[in-house]
């Protein structure tokens, strides 16, 4: 059996060929990231039926080569960079070169004898692409909101105390036109009240207008460069609204894609809607990849790290945060929702709080419990049934 370890790059790859004893059969092969480059590599291998190609999942650059080799019905394995990094650290001289990396990648496959890797089907890949893009846009919106708060802290620090959330519609409409205390004071009280009343659909009026002008009159904000700050807030709000419209477009596409699946029973869990269910499903893919629920928990990075040295064993274990950050984020969000809307998980969360757990620790326990629930719902392809699921001792162990 031959093991071809490939160090993946954006424009060029480098391959090392090892036999079963770990001996290099030739000099490492450098080839471009193209069809011609892939054919160059294959031409160097006499018996492709006895070859295992091993790629490191570096960014997205490995995908084209993976698809090409798979189309030739060759055995392809993909390893996590964490695996190659751990073996690389065993070397005393920690020189990092493409040649050395390709050797390490081949050696991992030779030693571990990993199974053939299979990409998720097309619909899962579509879901994964859209839900990850959604996370990216949400992060951008969060960053833009933080910038607006930063500007307001300088020019009108009292503004944040006026609204429960400065990004509700009535507040946004106000900030688009009157971001500084000076502008608010220039407004006629009745005109300001009418504007607030219209934007809030009758929730706010004269009382809120008076509060605004009172805070503006006694503001401790700076008075320099106000024109620039007002423009900055207006432009940042426009970017937020643009991104939010794109997120809505993604949500519509995700919900439509979700209908392609015969049944997505994750949505039957109280507190998990279509979009969250889609992001969880997109990251898990085929549940049969995991032959035990603990492997799914570990893949999400929700498993606890254990530190032990001699007679000492750490008691304050943290979650490992290894594996898929997108799955972990999705499950964490779902747990935060489920602890409010799912009676069973709400009770579980409250038990942890009564035990003196920190709210974040209790939420982590809910996330792990929820991962167990998702695992068995996907495995059994049955909708959520609290009476059935929670009476099954094999599903919910109290070791969380």
Secondary structure, 3 states (H helix, E strand, C coil): CEEEEEECCCCEEEEEEECCCCCECCCCEEEECCHHHHHHHHHCCCCHHHEEEEEECCCCCHHHHHHHHHHCCCEEEEECHHHHHHHHCCCCCCCCCHHHHHHHHHHHHHHHCCCCCCCCCHHHHHHHHHHHHHHHHHHHHHHHHHHHHHHHHHHCCCHHHCCCCCCCHHHHHHHHHCCCHHHHHHCCHHHHHHHHHHHCCCCCCHHHHHHHHHHHHCCCCCCCCHHHHHHHHHHHHHHHHHHHHHHHHHHHHHHHHHCCCCCCHHHHCCCCCHHHHHHHHHHHCCHHHCCCHHHHHHHCCCCECCCEECCEECCCCCECCCCCHHHHHHHHHHHHHHHHHCHHHHHHHHHHHHCCCCHHHHHHHHHHHHHHHHHHHHHHCCCCCHHHHHCCCCCCCCCC
